[in-house]
Amino acid sequence: MRFIKDINIKKILSLFRQQEGSPFFNAKGVALGVFSGCFPFFGFQTLLGLFLAKLARGNILLAAVGTWISNPFTYIPLYYFNYKVGSILLNNHSSFIMEKNIEINDLWRQGRMFSLKLIIGSSLVGLLLASISGLIVFFMYKFRTKK
């Protein structure tokens, strides 16, 4: 329990600032982590972020931290927003209606459409947030190295 009390924002930021490597290396790690964190793959976001960071030669620790964009406090708003973005892109604004007499084929079709909207929305929102966070981290580390 004492360990949880010892963790605070200053220590996390200190760990963040102590990362070695070029600004681009660190920014790639954060961006790939944020991108992975935007997908609704509960429990696998960190693994996906680590895999992508390793593949792209980015900072693995910062990739793991970047996946924290999705957490129990942000799941519902983030995935709802991703779903809405996917719905807009697919020009399908119909609401999800469940009927008593729905057939199994209709249920599968609705499930596939829901999943498609969520994945497409997650991809685009992930790209946007990854770009923004990557640029912020890049300039933060670039500024730090100039000091």
C-alpha positions in Angstrom: 0.0 0.0 0.0 2.9 2.3 0.7 4.1 1.9 -2.9 0.8 3.4 -4.2 1.2 6.4 -1.8 4.8 7.0 -3.1 3.7 7.3 -6.7 2.9 10.8 -7.7 2.9 13.0 -10.8 6.4 14.4 -10.1 7.9 10.9 -10.1 6.1 9.9 -13.3 7.2 13.1 -15.0 10.7 12.6 -13.8 10.8 9.0 -15.2 9.4 10.5 -18.5 12.2 13.1 -18.6 15.0 10.7 -17.8 14.4 8.6 -21.0 17.5 8.4 -23.2 17.4 8.6 -27.0 16.7 11.1 -29.6 13.6 13.2 -29.6 12.3 11.3 -32.6 13.0 7.9 -30.9 11.0 9.0 -27.8 8.2 10.6 -29.8 7.7 7.4 -31.9 7.3 5.4 -28.7 4.6 7.7 -27.3 2.8 8.1 -30.6 2.6 4.4 -31.2 1.4 3.8 -27.6 -1.3 6.4 -28.0 -2.3 5.0 -31.3 -2.6 1.5 -29.8 -4.5 2.9 -26.7 -7.3 4.2 -28.9 -8.4 0.7 -29.9 -10.9 -1.3 -27.9 -8.6 -4.3 -27.4 -8.8 -4.4 -23.6 -5.7 -6.0 -22.2 -3.9 -6.1 -25.5 -3.3 -2.4 -26.1 0.0 -2.4 -24.2 1.2 -5.5 -26.1 0.2 -3.9 -29.4 2.0 -0.7 -28.4 5.1 -2.5 -27.4 5.1 -4.6 -30.6 4.6 -1.5 -32.8 7.3 0.4 -31.0 9.7 -2.5 -31.3 8.9 -2.8 -35.0 9.3 0.9 -35.6 12.4 1.2 -33.3 10.7 3.6 -30.9 11.0 3.9 -27.1 9.2 0.8 -25.7 8.7 2.3 -22.2 7.1 5.4 -23.6 4.9 3.3 -25.8 3.6 1.4 -22.8 2.9 4.7 -21.1 1.2 6.1 -24.2 -1.4 3.3 -24.0 -2.7 4.8 -20.8 -4.7 7.2 -22.9 -7.4 4.6 -22.4 -8.1 3.7 -18.8 -11.3 3.0 -16.8 -12.0 6.8 -16.7 -11.7 7.4 -20.4 -13.1 4.1 -21.9 -16.7 5.2 -22.4 -16.1 8.7 -23.8 -13.1 7.6 -26.0 -14.8 4.6 -27.6 -18.2 6.4 -27.9 -16.3 9.2 -29.8 -14.5 6.6 -31.9 -17.8 4.9 -32.8 -19.4 8.3 -33.8 -16.4 9.2 -36.0 -16.7 5.7 -37.7 -20.4 6.3 -38.1 -19.9 9.6 -39.8 -17.2 8.2 -42.1 -19.4 5.4 -43.2 -22.4 7.7 -43.7 -24.5 5.5 -41.4 -26.2 7.5 -38.7 -28.8 4.9 -37.9 -29.1 4.1 -34.2 -28.6 0.6 -32.9 -32.1 -0.8 -32.5 -32.8 -4.2 -31.0 -36.0 -5.9 -31.7 -37.6 -8.9 -30.0 -38.0 -10.8 -33.2 -34.5 -10.2 -34.6 -33.0 -13.0 -36.6 -29.5 -14.3 -36.0 -28.3 -13.1 -39.4 -29.5 -9.5 -38.6 -27.8 -9.7 -35.3 -24.5 -10.7 -36.9 -24.9 -7.9 -39.5 -25.5 -5.3 -36.8 -22.5 -6.6 -34.8 -20.2 -6.4 -37.9 -21.4 -2.9 -38.7 -20.9 -1.8 -35.1 -17.4 -3.3 -35.0 -16.5 -1.8 -38.3 -17.6 1.7 -37.2 -15.6 1.4 -34.0 -12.4 0.1 -35.6 -12.4 2.7 -38.4 -13.2 5.5 -35.9 -10.5 4.2 -33.5 -7.9 4.1 -36.4 -8.6 7.7 -37.4 -8.8 9.1 -33.9 -5.7 7.1 -33.0 -3.8 8.6 -35.9 -4.8 12.1 -35.0 -4.0 11.7 -31.2 -0.8 9.9 -32.0 0.3 12.7 -34.3 -0.5 15.4 -31.7 1.1 13.5 -28.8 4.2 12.6 -30.9 4.7 16.2 -31.9 4.3 17.4 -28.4 6.8 14.9 -27.1 9.2 15.5 -29.9 9.3 19.3 -29.2 9.5 18.7 -25.5 12.6 16.5 -25.8 14.0 18.8 -28.5 13.6 21.8 -26.2 15.1 19.8 -23.3 18.2 18.9 -25.2 18.8 22.6 -26.2 18.9 23.6 -22.5 
